[in-house]
């Protein structure tokens, strides 16, 4: 691009100089010819007046006297009253510039050869040419400086775009001092930032969906193994029913996670009996706990109901139970209770708990106490929040997680009871928002 800018500027300058130079030289030639004709006329007049005075005084007129009166290499030809003529030298032929003056007694014709005018025009044209070359030189320097100033930012912008194609966005914040290039860089930065954010969000959603799929797939595999390992038709029937439930859950996991990540409201919010929610998880996870030689049991209040998305909150509860199986020890207990308009489902075990350095970051993505992705609790908290609930760590040792979901008031509650429960729920929510 620098070469194109340079050629464009130099070419334009040369064309303009040639055009203007030709016009100037033509004007010089015409003006110089007119000037030398005037000079020849003036030379003839001055010589005629001088020779008239000499002739009147009785003096003689010869070629030397005429040569002394010649100017600008002019040849003077004097015609005397007796008809004779005297010349200062040979009269030039070809292109000439001449003037004639008759003083009354002596007539003088001044003839200037065209070569004199041509030499003068050539000399002036040389001056114009030198000025033109100087102008071209200055234009070349200006073109080099301006071209470098214009093309360097574009080259750097090209390098930044190439880096962006490779995933490096560090150079997009640069500005180059050229308004147009800076505008392009700003638009490119905004577009790249939005694209990278969208791409990162899609990657995160994919990773979270993959993590969420792992739990029901594992449970489904266990059910199929149970079916293959038994000949009891009753066991086969029960395990097949459980496997069917897991298969149905798989279809909603990805859509639910994607909707939550996009900030969309779940489409399946309904009144969910907590007993059914917990019973489904007990049925799903007890075979795994049995294989590990551990106990999974339920305690606490029965008959509670929450307003939530069944699949999403089942996934939250499954994440807590799976984490307890993978990282905890001893019996795992799911305890249900009601507190100030919330239904609380606590999952705890008798293991060593969560390391002190992970307590404050346990819900952050990619934070894990073992060699896992660290996405489980982060996604679980997002799913809980989507139903206006909360997922909190209420005890680090032993590890106890609590899922808070809005309680559905029992049938027959008065309006005052509902208002009191809502007020208590709001107070409880504000008091527990930062609880760990």
TAPETA-V799745 format. One line per field, one symbol per residue. psi: psi as a letter, one per 30 degrees, with the letter a starting at -180 (. if undefined). burial: + if it has 9 or more other ideal C-beta (glycine too) atoms within 8 Angstrom, else -. A space follows every 10 residues. Layout:
psi->???
burial->???
This chain:
psi->eeeeeeeeee eeeeeeeeee eeeeeeeeee eeeeefeeee eeeeeeeeee eeeeeeggll kleeeeeffk lhgkkkjkjl egflkkkfak kllbklkllk kjfeekkkkk jkkfeeeeee eeeeeeeeee eeeeeeeeee eeeeeeeeee feeeeeeeee eeeefggjgf gffkkggjee eeeeeeeeee eeeeeeeeee eeeeeeeeee effeeeeeee eeeeeeeffl fjeeeeeeee eeeeeeeeee ffeeeeeeee ffgkkkggkl kkkeeeeeee eeeefeeeee efglkjlkla klglkljlje eefeeeeeee eeeeeefala kkkjkklkjh gkkkjkjlag afakkeffef gfgkkgkkfa ilfgfeeeee eeeeefggal kljfkejlkj kkjkkkkkkl kfkleeeeee eeeeeeeeef fgegk.
burial->+---++--++ --++--++-- +--++--++- -++--+++++ ++++++++++ ++-++----- +-+-+++-++ -+-+++++++ -----+++-- -+---+++++ +-+--+++++ ++++-++--+ +--++--++- -+--++--++ -+++-+++++ +++++++-++ +-++----+- ++---+-+-- ++-+++-++- -++--+---- +--++-+++- +++-++++++ -+++-++--+ ----++--++ -++-+++-++ -+++-+++++ +----+-++- -+-++-++++ ++-++++++- ---+-+++-+ ---+++++++ ++++++++++ +++++-++-- +++++++--- +++++++++- +-++---++- -++---+--- ---+++++++ +++++++-++ +++-+--+++ +++++++--- ------++-- ++-++++++- -+----
